[in-house]
Amino acid sequence: MISNIPLMVVPLVVFNLVVAGLVGGGGADPWATELYSMHMFSGGIWRMTLGDLMLVL
């Protein structure tokens, strides 16, 4: 059953949910919502945002 759904529909649905404000914090820019941050050995902070996650998916 899942093989009958084109795979491009999944990111489209996720994108529309985020833009509509149904997913996320409801701030001014939903794509800038920080999901994860990690301290690196160099002293910097690496942050994963919702926009980065969308690009990875």
PDBQT receptor file of N, H, CA, C and O in Angstrom, charges set to zero:
ATOM      1  N   MET A   1       0.819  -1.190   0.000  1.00  0.00    +0.000 N 
ATOM      2  CA  MET A   1       0.000   0.000   0.000  1.00  0.00    +0.000 C 
ATOM      3  C   MET A   1       0.866   1.259   0.000  1.00  0.00    +0.000 C 
ATOM      4  O   MET A   1       0.584   2.199  -0.743  1.00  0.00    +0.000 OA
ATOM      5  N   ILE A   2       1.917   1.289   0.824  1.00  0.00    +0.000 N 
ATOM      6  H   ILE A   2       2.146   0.526   1.428  1.00  0.00    +0.000 HD
ATOM      7  CA  ILE A   2       2.768   2.486   0.892  1.00  0.00    +0.000 C 
ATOM      8  C   ILE A   2       3.540   2.700  -0.409  1.00  0.00    +0.000 C 
ATOM      9  O   ILE A   2       3.925   3.829  -0.712  1.00  0.00    +0.000 OA
ATOM     10  N   SER A   3       3.771   1.654  -1.171  1.00  0.00    +0.000 N 
ATOM     11  H   SER A   3       3.458   0.736  -0.925  1.00  0.00    +0.000 HD
ATOM     12  CA  SER A   3       4.516   1.795  -2.417  1.00  0.00    +0.000 C 
ATOM     13  C   SER A   3       3.693   2.506  -3.487  1.00  0.00    +0.000 C 
ATOM     14  O   SER A   3       4.248   2.946  -4.494  1.00  0.00    +0.000 OA
ATOM     15  N   ASN A   4       2.391   2.627  -3.290  1.00  0.00    +0.000 N 
ATOM     16  H   ASN A   4       1.940   2.270  -2.472  1.00  0.00    +0.000 HD
ATOM     17  CA  ASN A   4       1.549   3.312  -4.262  1.00  0.00    +0.000 C 
ATOM     18  C   ASN A   4       1.593   4.832  -4.117  1.00  0.00    +0.000 C 
ATOM     19  O   ASN A   4       1.149   5.546  -5.017  1.00  0.00    +0.000 OA
ATOM     20  N   ILE A   5       2.125   5.343  -2.993  1.00  0.00    +0.000 N 
ATOM     21  H   ILE A   5       2.485   4.763  -2.262  1.00  0.00    +0.000 HD
ATOM     22  CA  ILE A   5       2.204   6.782  -2.754  1.00  0.00    +0.000 C 
ATOM     23  C   ILE A   5       3.529   7.296  -3.326  1.00  0.00    +0.000 C 
ATOM     24  O   ILE A   5       4.590   6.805  -2.941  1.00  0.00    +0.000 OA
ATOM     25  N   PRO A   6       3.489   8.269  -4.231  1.00  0.00    +0.000 N 
ATOM     26  CA  PRO A   6       4.742   8.849  -4.728  1.00  0.00    +0.000 C 
ATOM     27  C   PRO A   6       5.529   9.481  -3.578  1.00  0.00    +0.000 C 
ATOM     28  O   PRO A   6       4.947  10.132  -2.710  1.00  0.00    +0.000 OA
ATOM     29  N   LEU A   7       6.830   9.293  -3.571  1.00  0.00    +0.000 N 
ATOM     30  H   LEU A   7       7.303   8.764  -4.276  1.00  0.00    +0.000 HD
ATOM     31  CA  LEU A   7       7.644   9.746  -2.446  1.00  0.00    +0.000 C 
ATOM     32  C   LEU A   7       7.728  11.262  -2.323  1.00  0.00    +0.000 C 
ATOM     33  O   LEU A   7       8.038  11.764  -1.242  1.00  0.00    +0.000 OA
ATOM     34  N   MET A   8       7.467  12.001  -3.384  1.00  0.00    +0.000 N 
ATOM     35  H   MET A   8       7.215  11.593  -4.261  1.00  0.00    +0.000 HD
ATOM     36  CA  MET A   8       7.505  13.460  -3.297  1.00  0.00    +0.000 C 
ATOM     37  C   MET A   8       6.307  14.022  -2.532  1.00  0.00    +0.000 C 
ATOM     38  O   MET A   8       6.315  15.195  -2.158  1.00  0.00    +0.000 OA
ATOM     39  N   VAL A   9       5.293  13.216  -2.298  1.00  0.00    +0.000 N 
ATOM     40  H   VAL A   9       5.287  12.264  -2.602  1.00  0.00    +0.000 HD
ATOM     41  CA  VAL A   9       4.129  13.688  -1.553  1.00  0.00    +0.000 C 
ATOM     42  C   VAL A   9       4.484  13.897  -0.083  1.00  0.00    +0.000 C 
ATOM     43  O   VAL A   9       3.959  14.814   0.549  1.00  0.00    +0.000 OA
ATOM     44  N   VAL A  10       5.360  13.072   0.469  1.00  0.00    +0.000 N 
ATOM     45  H   VAL A  10       5.787  12.328  -0.044  1.00  0.00    +0.000 HD
ATOM     46  CA  VAL A  10       5.708  13.160   1.888  1.00  0.00    +0.000 C 
ATOM     47  C   VAL A  10       6.366  14.498   2.225  1.00  0.00    +0.000 C 
ATOM     48  O   VAL A  10       5.895  15.163   3.149  1.00  0.00    +0.000 OA
ATOM     49  N   PRO A  11       7.435  14.942   1.528  1.00  0.00    +0.000 N 
ATOM     50  CA  PRO A  11       7.997  16.260   1.858  1.00  0.00    +0.000 C 
ATOM     51  C   PRO A  11       7.018  17.401   1.588  1.00  0.00    +0.000 C 
ATOM     52  O   PRO A  11       7.044  18.414   2.286  1.00  0.00    +0.000 OA
ATOM     53  N   LEU A  12       6.161  17.248   0.592  1.00  0.00    +0.000 N 
ATOM     54  H   LEU A  12       6.140  16.425   0.025  1.00  0.00    +0.000 HD
ATOM     55  CA  LEU A  12       5.173  18.283   0.305  1.00  0.00    +0.000 C 
ATOM     56  C   LEU A  12       4.201  18.445   1.464  1.00  0.00    +0.000 C 
ATOM     57  O   LEU A  12       3.867  19.568   1.842  1.00  0.00    +0.000 OA
ATOM     58  N   VAL A  13       3.750  17.352   2.022  1.00  0.00    +0.000 N 
ATOM     59  H   VAL A  13       4.021  16.439   1.716  1.00  0.00    +0.000 HD
ATOM     60  CA  VAL A  13       2.827  17.404   3.166  1.00  0.00    +0.000 C 
ATOM     61  C   VAL A  13       3.524  18.014   4.378  1.00  0.00    +0.000 C 
ATOM     62  O   VAL A  13       2.945  18.854   5.066  1.00  0.00    +0.000 OA
ATOM     63  N   VAL A  14       4.764  17.601   4.644  1.00  0.00    +0.000 N 
ATOM     64  H   VAL A  14       5.235  16.919   4.084  1.00  0.00    +0.000 HD
ATOM     65  CA  VAL A  14       5.510  18.149   5.788  1.00  0.00    +0.000 C 
ATOM     66  C   VAL A  14       5.731  19.645   5.611  1.00  0.00    +0.000 C 
ATOM     67  O   VAL A  14       5.565  20.412   6.558  1.00  0.00    +0.000 OA
ATOM     68  N   PHE A  15       6.101  20.062   4.413  1.00  0.00    +0.000 N 
ATOM     69  H   PHE A  15       6.236  19.438   3.644  1.00  0.00    +0.000 HD
ATOM     70  CA  PHE A  15       6.318  21.483   4.127  1.00  0.00    +0.000 C 
ATOM     71  C   PHE A  15       5.045  22.281   4.375  1.00  0.00    +0.000 C 
ATOM     72  O   PHE A  15       5.084  23.336   5.008  1.00  0.00    +0.000 OA
ATOM     73  N   ASN A  16       3.928  21.786   3.884  1.00  0.00    +0.000 N 
ATOM     74  H   ASN A  16       3.896  20.929   3.370  1.00  0.00    +0.000 HD
ATOM     75  CA  ASN A  16       2.666  22.506   4.061  1.00  0.00    +0.000 C 
ATOM     76  C   ASN A  16       2.232  22.559   5.515  1.00  0.00    +0.000 C 
ATOM     77  O   ASN A  16       1.652  23.558   5.941  1.00  0.00    +0.000 OA
ATOM     78  N   LEU A  17       2.496  21.510   6.290  1.00  0.00    +0.000 N 
ATOM     79  H   LEU A  17       2.967  20.699   5.944  1.00  0.00    +0.000 HD
ATOM     80  CA  LEU A  17       2.172  21.540   7.714  1.00  0.00    +0.000 C 
ATOM     81  C   LEU A  17       3.000  22.574   8.459  1.00  0.00    +0.000 C 
ATOM     82  O   LEU A  17       2.486  23.279   9.328  1.00  0.00    +0.000 OA
ATOM     83  N   VAL A  18       4.275  22.665   8.120  1.00  0.00    +0.000 N 
ATOM     84  H   VAL A  18       4.692  22.092   7.415  1.00  0.00    +0.000 HD
ATOM     85  CA  VAL A  18       5.149  23.635   8.782  1.00  0.00    +0.000 C 
ATOM     86  C   VAL A  18       4.756  25.055   8.400  1.00  0.00    +0.000 C 
ATOM     87  O   VAL A  18       4.701  25.936   9.258  1.00  0.00    +0.000 OA
ATOM     88  N   VAL A  19       4.482  25.281   7.125  1.00  0.00    +0.000 N 
ATOM     89  H   VAL A  19       4.525  24.565   6.428  1.00  0.00    +0.000 HD
ATOM     90  CA  VAL A  19       4.104  26.623   6.681  1.00  0.00    +0.000 C 
ATOM     91  C   VAL A  19       2.768  27.035   7.287  1.00  0.00    +0.000 C 
ATOM     92  O   VAL A  19       2.583  28.202   7.633  1.00  0.00    +0.000 OA
ATOM     93  N   ALA A  20       1.843  26.101   7.420  1.00  0.00    +0.000 N 
ATOM     94  H   ALA A  20       1.993  25.153   7.140  1.00  0.00    +0.000 HD
ATOM     95  CA  ALA A  20       0.540  26.410   8.004  1.00  0.00    +0.000 C 
ATOM     96  C   ALA A  20       0.634  26.649   9.505  1.00  0.00    +0.000 C 
ATOM     97  O   ALA A  20      -0.311  27.161  10.105  1.00  0.00    +0.000 OA
ATOM     98  N   GLY A  21       1.753  26.288  10.120  1.00  0.00    +0.000 N 
ATOM     99  H   GLY A  21       2.520  25.872   9.633  1.00  0.00    +0.000 HD
ATOM    100  CA  GLY A  21       1.935  26.519  11.547  1.00  0.00    +0.000 C 
ATOM    101  C   GLY A  21       1.417  25.398  12.412  1.00  0.00    +0.000 C 
ATOM    102  O   GLY A  21       1.317  25.560  13.629  1.00  0.00    +0.000 OA
ATOM    103  N   LEU A  22       1.085  24.273  11.828  1.00  0.00    +0.000 N 
ATOM    104  H   LEU A  22       1.166  24.142  10.840  1.00  0.00    +0.000 HD
ATOM    105  CA  LEU A  22       0.575  23.155  12.612  1.00  0.00    +0.000 C 
ATOM    106  C   LEU A  22       1.689  22.376  13.290  1.00  0.00    +0.000 C 
ATOM    107  O   LEU A  22       1.446  21.650  14.254  1.00  0.00    +0.000 OA
ATOM    108  N   VAL A  23       2.909  22.522  12.790  1.00  0.00    +0.000 N 
ATOM    109  H   VAL A  23       3.106  23.112  12.006  1.00  0.00    +0.000 HD
ATOM    110  CA  VAL A  23       4.073  21.873  13.384  1.00  0.00    +0.000 C 
ATOM    111  C   VAL A  23       5.054  22.971  13.730  1.00  0.00    +0.000 C 
ATOM    112  O   VAL A  23       5.276  23.870  12.919  1.00  0.00    +0.000 OA
ATOM    113  N   GLY A  24       5.645  22.925  14.903  1.00  0.00    +0.000 N 
ATOM    114  H   GLY A  24       5.465  22.195  15.562  1.00  0.00    +0.000 HD
ATOM    115  CA  GLY A  24       6.639  23.922  15.274  1.00  0.00    +0.000 C 
ATOM    116  C   GLY A  24       6.135  24.838  16.369  1.00  0.00    +0.000 C 
ATOM    117  O   GLY A  24       5.034  24.667  16.893  1.00  0.00    +0.000 OA
ATOM    118  N   GLY A  25       6.963  25.814  16.702  1.00  0.00    +0.000 N 
ATOM    119  H   GLY A  25       7.857  25.953  16.276  1.00  0.00    +0.000 HD
ATOM    120  CA  GLY A  25       6.680  26.695  17.811  1.00  0.00    +0.000 C 
ATOM    121  C   GLY A  25       5.723  27.829  17.508  1.00  0.00    +0.000 C 
ATOM    122  O   GLY A  25       5.256  28.493  18.433  1.00  0.00    +0.000 OA
ATOM    123  N   GLY A  26       5.417  28.071  16.253  1.00  0.00    +0.000 N 
ATOM    124  H   GLY A  26       5.796  27.532  15.501  1.00  0.00    +0.000 HD
ATOM    125  CA  GLY A  26       4.504  29.157  15.912  1.00  0.00    +0.000 C 
ATOM    126  C   GLY A  26       5.159  30.520  15.956  1.00  0.00    +0.000 C 
ATOM    127  O   GLY A  26       4.463  31.530  16.059  1.00  0.00    +0.000 OA
ATOM    128  N   GLY A  27       6.496  30.580  15.881  1.00  0.00    +0.000 N 
ATOM    129  H   GLY A  27       7.062  29.759  15.797  1.00  0.00    +0.000 HD
ATOM    130  CA  GLY A  27       7.209  31.844  15.881  1.00  0.00    +0.000 C 
ATOM    131  C   GLY A  27       7.134  32.525  14.531  1.00  0.00    +0.000 C 
ATOM    132  O   GLY A  27       6.350  32.128  13.669  1.00  0.00    +0.000 OA
ATOM    133  N   ALA A  28       7.951  33.552  14.348  1.00  0.00    +0.000 N 
ATOM    134  H   ALA A  28       8.588  33.874  15.049  1.00  0.00    +0.000 HD
ATOM    135  CA  ALA A  28       7.936  34.315  13.112  1.00  0.00    +0.000 C 
ATOM    136  C   ALA A  28       8.462  33.494  11.943  1.00  0.00    +0.000 C 
ATOM    137  O   ALA A  28       7.912  33.577  10.845  1.00  0.00    +0.000 OA
ATOM    138  N   ASP A  29       9.504  32.712  12.146  1.00  0.00    +0.000 N 
ATOM    139  H   ASP A  29       9.951  32.644  13.038  1.00  0.00    +0.000 HD
ATOM    140  CA  ASP A  29      10.087  31.901  11.087  1.00  0.00    +0.000 C 
ATOM    141  C   ASP A  29      10.146  30.443  11.542  1.00  0.00    +0.000 C 
ATOM    142  O   ASP A  29      11.029  30.075  12.317  1.00  0.00    +0.000 OA
ATOM    143  N   PRO A  30       9.224  29.618  11.072  1.00  0.00    +0.000 N 
ATOM    144  CA  PRO A  30       9.212  28.232  11.548  1.00  0.00    +0.000 C 
ATOM    145  C   PRO A  30      10.439  27.440  11.112  1.00  0.00    +0.000 C 
ATOM    146  O   PRO A  30      10.804  26.468  11.774  1.00  0.00    +0.000 OA
ATOM    147  N   TRP A  31      11.081  27.830  10.023  1.00  0.00    +0.000 N 
ATOM    148  H   TRP A  31      10.785  28.620   9.486  1.00  0.00    +0.000 HD
ATOM    149  CA  TRP A  31      12.243  27.087   9.534  1.00  0.00    +0.000 C 
ATOM    150  C   TRP A  31      13.478  27.348  10.388  1.00  0.00    +0.000 C 
ATOM    151  O   TRP A  31      14.432  26.573  10.325  1.00  0.00    +0.000 OA
ATOM    152  N   ALA A  32      13.490  28.406  11.178  1.00  0.00    +0.000 N 
ATOM    153  H   ALA A  32      12.715  29.036  11.229  1.00  0.00    +0.000 HD
ATOM    154  CA  ALA A  32      14.632  28.726  12.031  1.00  0.00    +0.000 C 
ATOM    155  C   ALA A  32      14.504  28.113  13.422  1.00  0.00    +0.000 C 
ATOM    156  O   ALA A  32      15.342  28.378  14.285  1.00  0.00    +0.000 OA
ATOM    157  N   THR A  33      13.490  27.312  13.655  1.00  0.00    +0.000 N 
ATOM    158  H   THR A  33      12.810  27.096  12.955  1.00  0.00    +0.000 HD
ATOM    159  CA  THR A  33      13.296  26.668  14.954  1.00  0.00    +0.000 C 
ATOM    160  C   THR A  33      14.429  25.678  15.207  1.00  0.00    +0.000 C 
ATOM    161  O   THR A  33      14.660  24.771  14.408  1.00  0.00    +0.000 OA
ATOM    162  N   GLU A  34      15.131  25.858  16.321  1.00  0.00    +0.000 N 
ATOM    163  H   GLU A  34      14.944  26.595  16.970  1.00  0.00    +0.000 HD
ATOM    164  CA  GLU A  34      16.265  24.989  16.648  1.00  0.00    +0.000 C 
ATOM    165  C   GLU A  34      15.764  23.662  17.202  1.00  0.00    +0.000 C 
ATOM    166  O   GLU A  34      15.003  23.629  18.169  1.00  0.00    +0.000 OA
ATOM    167  N   LEU A  35      16.194  22.577  16.586  1.00  0.00    +0.000 N 
ATOM    168  H   LEU A  35      16.812  22.604  15.800  1.00  0.00    +0.000 HD
ATOM    169  CA  LEU A  35      15.800  21.255  17.033  1.00  0.00    +0.000 C 
ATOM    170  C   LEU A  35      16.850  20.616  17.926  1.00  0.00    +0.000 C 
ATOM    171  O   LEU A  35      16.518  19.884  18.859  1.00  0.00    +0.000 OA
ATOM    172  N   TYR A  36      18.120  20.892  17.640  1.00  0.00    +0.000 N 
ATOM    173  H   TYR A  36      18.390  21.487  16.882  1.00  0.00    +0.000 HD
ATOM    174  CA  TYR A  36      19.211  20.225  18.341  1.00  0.00    +0.000 C 
ATOM    175  C   TYR A  36      20.436  21.115  18.284  1.00  0.00    +0.000 C 
ATOM    176  O   TYR A  36      20.686  21.759  17.265  1.00  0.00    +0.000 OA
ATOM    177  N   SER A  37      21.206  21.161  19.366  1.00  0.00    +0.000 N 
ATOM    178  H   SER A  37      21.003  20.638  20.193  1.00  0.00    +0.000 HD
ATOM    179  CA  SER A  37      22.482  21.878  19.355  1.00  0.00    +0.000 C 
ATOM    180  C   SER A  37      23.522  21.031  20.070  1.00  0.00    +0.000 C 
ATOM    181  O   SER A  37      23.215  20.280  20.996  1.00  0.00    +0.000 OA
ATOM    182  N   MET A  38      24.768  21.173  19.610  1.00  0.00    +0.000 N 
ATOM    183  H   MET A  38      25.018  21.783  18.858  1.00  0.00    +0.000 HD
ATOM    184  CA  MET A  38      25.847  20.362  20.161  1.00  0.00    +0.000 C 
ATOM    185  C   MET A  38      27.115  21.213  20.225  1.00  0.00    +0.000 C 
ATOM    186  O   MET A  38      27.438  21.933  19.281  1.00  0.00    +0.000 OA
ATOM    187  N   HIS A  39      27.823  21.122  21.340  1.00  0.00    +0.000 N 
ATOM    188  H   HIS A  39      27.561  20.537  22.107  1.00  0.00    +0.000 HD
ATOM    189  CA  HIS A  39      29.100  21.826  21.484  1.00  0.00    +0.000 C 
ATOM    190  C   HIS A  39      30.192  21.010  20.795  1.00  0.00    +0.000 C 
ATOM    191  O   HIS A  39      30.305  19.800  20.995  1.00  0.00    +0.000 OA
ATOM    192  N   MET A  40      30.998  21.704  19.975  1.00  0.00    +0.000 N 
ATOM    193  H   MET A  40      30.906  22.686  19.813  1.00  0.00    +0.000 HD
ATOM    194  CA  MET A  40      32.087  21.040  19.253  1.00  0.00    +0.000 C 
ATOM    195  C   MET A  40      33.399  21.249  19.993  1.00  0.00    +0.000 C 
ATOM    196  O   MET A  40      33.499  22.104  20.873  1.00  0.00    +0.000 OA
ATOM    197  N   PHE A  41      34.402  20.462  19.628  1.00  0.00    +0.000 N 
ATOM    198  H   PHE A  41      34.321  19.767  18.913  1.00  0.00    +0.000 HD
ATOM    199  CA  PHE A  41      35.718  20.586  20.259  1.00  0.00    +0.000 C 
ATOM    200  C   PHE A  41      36.349  21.948  19.998  1.00  0.00    +0.000 C 
ATOM    201  O   PHE A  41      37.147  22.423  20.806  1.00  0.00    +0.000 OA
ATOM    202  N   SER A  42      36.004  22.581  18.882  1.00  0.00    +0.000 N 
ATOM    203  H   SER A  42      35.356  22.196  18.225  1.00  0.00    +0.000 HD
ATOM    204  CA  SER A  42      36.571  23.887  18.559  1.00  0.00    +0.000 C 
ATOM    205  C   SER A  42      36.006  25.009  19.423  1.00  0.00    +0.000 C 
ATOM    206  O   SER A  42      36.517  26.129  19.412  1.00  0.00    +0.000 OA
ATOM    207  N   GLY A  43      34.950  24.702  20.171  1.00  0.00    +0.000 N 
ATOM    208  H   GLY A  43      34.535  23.792  20.180  1.00  0.00    +0.000 HD
ATOM    209  CA  GLY A  43      34.328  25.706  21.020  1.00  0.00    +0.000 C 
ATOM    210  C   GLY A  43      33.066  26.291  20.409  1.00  0.00    +0.000 C 
ATOM    211  O   GLY A  43      32.320  27.005  21.079  1.00  0.00    +0.000 OA
ATOM    212  N   GLY A  44      32.829  25.994  19.148  1.00  0.00    +0.000 N 
ATOM    213  H   GLY A  44      33.435  25.414  18.603  1.00  0.00    +0.000 HD
ATOM    214  CA  GLY A  44      31.628  26.483  18.480  1.00  0.00    +0.000 C 
ATOM    215  C   GLY A  44      30.414  25.636  18.836  1.00  0.00    +0.000 C 
ATOM    216  O   GLY A  44      30.523  24.584  19.466  1.00  0.00    +0.000 OA
ATOM    217  N   ILE A  45      29.279  26.117  18.421  1.00  0.00    +0.000 N 
ATOM    218  H   ILE A  45      29.190  26.972  17.909  1.00  0.00    +0.000 HD
ATOM    219  CA  ILE A  45      28.031  25.390  18.664  1.00  0.00    +0.000 C 
ATOM    220  C   ILE A  45      27.419  25.053  17.314  1.00  0.00    +0.000 C 
ATOM    221  O   ILE A  45      27.195  25.931  16.481  1.00  0.00    +0.000 OA
ATOM    222  N   TRP A  46      27.155  23.778  17.110  1.00  0.00    +0.000 N 
ATOM    223  H   TRP A  46      27.337  23.064  17.786  1.00  0.00    +0.000 HD
ATOM    224  CA  TRP A  46      26.502  23.321  15.885  1.00  0.00    +0.000 C 
ATOM    225  C   TRP A  46      25.017  23.184  16.167  1.00  0.00    +0.000 C 
ATOM    226  O   TRP A  46      24.617  22.495  17.105  1.00  0.00    +0.000 OA
ATOM    227  N   ARG A  47      24.196  23.847  15.348  1.00  0.00    +0.000 N 
ATOM    228  H   ARG A  47      24.522  24.407  14.586  1.00  0.00    +0.000 HD
ATOM    229  CA  ARG A  47      22.749  23.846  15.564  1.00  0.00    +0.000 C 
ATOM    230  C   ARG A  47      22.041  23.211  14.372  1.00  0.00    +0.000 C 
ATOM    231  O   ARG A  47      22.370  23.481  13.217  1.00  0.00    +0.000 OA
ATOM    232  N   MET A  48      21.068  22.364  14.675  1.00  0.00    +0.000 N 
ATOM    233  H   MET A  48      20.801  22.144  15.614  1.00  0.00    +0.000 HD
ATOM    234  CA  MET A  48      20.223  21.764  13.645  1.00  0.00    +0.000 C 
ATOM    235  C   MET A  48      18.864  22.446  13.717  1.00  0.00    +0.000 C 
ATOM    236  O   MET A  48      18.190  22.393  14.746  1.00  0.00    +0.000 OA
ATOM    237  N   THR A  49      18.462  23.090  12.617  1.00  0.00    +0.000 N 
ATOM    238  H   THR A  49      19.010  23.134  11.782  1.00  0.00    +0.000 HD
ATOM    239  CA  THR A  49      17.184  23.772  12.581  1.00  0.00    +0.000 C 
ATOM    240  C   THR A  49      16.192  22.927  11.774  1.00  0.00    +0.000 C 
ATOM    241  O   THR A  49      16.558  21.935  11.143  1.00  0.00    +0.000 OA
ATOM    242  N   LEU A  50      14.950  23.347  11.815  1.00  0.00    +0.000 N 
ATOM    243  H   LEU A  50      14.653  24.152  12.327  1.00  0.00    +0.000 HD
ATOM    244  CA  LEU A  50      13.909  22.644  11.074  1.00  0.00    +0.000 C 
ATOM    245  C   LEU A  50      14.165  22.738   9.566  1.00  0.00    +0.000 C 
ATOM    246  O   LEU A  50      13.863  21.798   8.830  1.00  0.00    +0.000 OA
ATOM    247  N   GLY A  51      14.712  23.847   9.106  1.00  0.00    +0.000 N 
ATOM    248  H   GLY A  51      14.957  24.611   9.703  1.00  0.00    +0.000 HD
ATOM    249  CA  GLY A  51      15.062  23.997   7.698  1.00  0.00    +0.000 C 
ATOM    250  C   GLY A  51      16.174  23.047   7.285  1.00  0.00    +0.000 C 
ATOM    251  O   GLY A  51      16.131  22.486   6.190  1.00  0.00    +0.000 OA
ATOM    252  N   ASP A  52      17.175  22.856   8.152  1.00  0.00    +0.000 N 
ATOM    253  H   ASP A  52      17.209  23.312   9.042  1.00  0.00    +0.000 HD
ATOM    254  CA  ASP A  52      18.256  21.909   7.873  1.00  0.00    +0.000 C 
ATOM    255  C   ASP A  52      17.716  20.494   7.788  1.00  0.00    +0.000 C 
ATOM    256  O   ASP A  52      18.116  19.725   6.914  1.00  0.00    +0.000 OA
ATOM    257  N   LEU A  53      16.808  20.146   8.693  1.00  0.00    +0.000 N 
ATOM    258  H   LEU A  53      16.483  20.771   9.403  1.00  0.00    +0.000 HD
ATOM    259  CA  LEU A  53      16.222  18.821   8.691  1.00  0.00    +0.000 C 
ATOM    260  C   LEU A  53      15.415  18.569   7.420  1.00  0.00    +0.000 C 
ATOM    261  O   LEU A  53      15.434  17.466   6.874  1.00  0.00    +0.000 OA
ATOM    262  N   MET A  54      14.707  19.592   6.955  1.00  0.00    +0.000 N 
ATOM    263  H   MET A  54      14.691  20.488   7.399  1.00  0.00    +0.000 HD
ATOM    264  CA  MET A  54      13.937  19.457   5.718  1.00  0.00    +0.000 C 
ATOM    265  C   MET A  54      14.866  19.206   4.537  1.00  0.00    +0.000 C 
ATOM    266  O   MET A  54      14.537  18.414   3.654  1.00  0.00    +0.000 OA
ATOM    267  N   LEU A  55      16.017  19.865   4.507  1.00  0.00    +0.000 N 
ATOM    268  H   LEU A  55      16.284  20.508   5.224  1.00  0.00    +0.000 HD
ATOM    269  CA  LEU A  55      16.977  19.638   3.427  1.00  0.00    +0.000 C 
ATOM    270  C   LEU A  55      17.564  18.235   3.487  1.00  0.00    +0.000 C 
ATOM    271  O   LEU A  55      17.797  17.614   2.450  1.00  0.00    +0.000 OA
ATOM    272  N   VAL A  56      17.803  17.735   4.687  1.00  0.00    +0.000 N 
ATOM    273  H   VAL A  56      17.614  18.239   5.529  1.00  0.00    +0.000 HD
ATOM    274  CA  VAL A  56      18.355  16.390   4.833  1.00  0.00    +0.000 C 
ATOM    275  C   VAL A  56      17.340  15.348   4.374  1.00  0.00    +0.000 C 
ATOM    276  O   VAL A  56      17.689  14.381   3.697  1.00  0.00    +0.000 OA
ATOM    277  N   LEU A  57      16.094  15.555   4.747  1.00  0.00    +0.000 N 
ATOM    278  H   LEU A  57      15.810  16.341   5.297  1.00  0.00    +0.000 HD
ATOM    279  CA  LEU A  57      15.057  14.600   4.351  1.00  0.00    +0.000 C 
ATOM    280  C   LEU A  57      14.790  14.674   2.870  1.00  0.00    +0.000 C 
ATOM    281  O   LEU A  57      13.945  13.940   2.357  1.00  0.00    +0.000 OA
TER     282      LEU A  57
